[in-house]
Amino acid sequence: MFERIARRYDLNNRLHSLWRDQAWRRQTVHLAGVTPGQTVLDLATGTGDLAGWFARLTPAGRIVGLDSCQGMLDVARRKFPEQNLEWLCASAAGVPFDDGCFDVAAMAFGIRNVAKPEAVLAEMYRALKSGGRAVLLEFAQPTSLPGRLLWWYVSHVMPVTAGVIAGDATGAYRYLAASIRTFCGAAELDELMQHAGFTGVRRHAMSLGLAVVHVGVKS
Ligand SMILES: C[S@@+](CC[C@H](N)C(=O)[O-])C[C@H]1O[C@@H](n2cnc3c(N)ncnc32)[C@H](O)[C@@H]1O
């Protein structure tokens, strides 16, 4: 599915979020608290936007963007020539790194898309050093009245317009709303992080609760 929509993925993100998606990613980077020389693993990096913000906004030493879709990674590689960025085609459920390699493990709009979120959280935990932080940016279903109006737009308008822009009549953007609806809520995602071993789990809601950053620490 992501192979099909890779070419127009960024355009769709910008247009349909009214450019908020990049602000959500910047906030995620900010909450990761990267200090000079630290290492960052961005899982399900897609076209690399989150990894790119880590490169531009933090003094990280090494940033690895990992994704299982080569088409998305090809776009990422073209967009970001920064020397401390590396791109790797692999599964987030089997990260090809030794235990305790990274200071930050990040994931934007990825955990909802994997078959076994628990396995991916376990991999994030394993790949982190002690004291390392996991930051997950994910959609949630807003509950307030203005938030529910926003949700109506996401579930009824966006699938149609985004499908036209991506040239994808088969429904990748219908999948987006359906996957948010069926994925666990923000509180349950916090619990999954705790079950994976993360401590001090907290969350930061943005845009009426439509986008949420979850932060946890490997003690
Ligand atoms: C919605 S996109 C998010 C991309 C990017 N993180 C962003 O902020 O736009 C989800 C990405 O997850 C990737 N993905 C899905 N399952 C995966 C897995 N098991 N391992 C690695 N990447 C995966 C897809 O290829 C896709 O690029």
The ligand as a Gaussian input file, in Angstrom:
#p B3LYP/6-31G(d) Opt

LIG

0 1
 C        1.909000       6.291000       7.810000
 S        3.543000       5.962000       7.311000
 C        4.478000       6.963000       8.445000
 C        5.756000       7.456000       7.832000
 C        6.529000       8.506000       8.626000
 N        6.958000       8.004000       9.911000
 C        5.793000       9.808000       8.772000
 O        5.896000      10.439000       9.824000
 O        5.156000      10.238000       7.826000
 C        3.780000       4.338000       7.956000
 C        5.084000       3.701000       7.525000
 O        5.235000       2.477000       8.252000
 C        5.934000       1.577000       7.431000
 N        5.791000       0.228000       7.984000
 C        4.648000      -0.499000       8.099000
 N        4.923000      -1.665000       8.710000
 C        6.257000      -1.661000       8.981000
 C        7.137000      -2.588000       9.620000
 N        6.711000      -3.756000      10.098000
 N        8.438000      -2.264000       9.720000
 C        8.905000      -1.087000       9.251000
 N        8.121000      -0.164000       8.644000
 C        6.813000      -0.454000       8.522000
 C        5.320000       1.793000       6.060000
 O        6.132000       1.316000       5.027000
 C        5.167000       3.315000       6.054000
 O        6.286000       3.948000       5.464000

